[in-house]
Amino acid sequence: MTATAKTFSGFTANTKYSGAVRVS
């Protein structure tokens, strides 16, 4: 998995579960 895909996956998961949480 590329860094971009990993970041996107983390962002999506955080948005889905926490909403306000964002990956920096």
C-alpha positions as CSV (number, residue, x, y, z in Angstrom):
1,M,0.0,0.0,0.0
2,T,1.4,3.4,-0.9
3,A,1.7,6.2,1.6
4,T,-1.1,8.2,-0.2
5,A,-3.5,5.2,-0.1
6,K,-2.6,4.6,3.6
7,T,-3.2,8.2,4.5
8,F,-6.5,8.2,2.6
9,S,-7.6,5.0,4.3
10,G,-6.7,6.4,7.7
11,F,-8.5,9.6,6.9
12,T,-11.6,7.8,5.7
13,A,-11.6,5.5,8.8
14,N,-11.2,8.5,11.2
15,T,-13.9,10.4,9.4
16,K,-16.2,7.4,9.5
17,Y,-15.7,6.6,13.2
18,S,-14.9,10.0,14.7
19,G,-16.0,12.6,12.2
20,A,-14.0,15.4,13.6
21,V,-10.7,13.5,13.7
22,R,-8.4,14.1,10.7
23,V,-5.0,12.6,9.8
24,S,-2.3,15.2,9.6
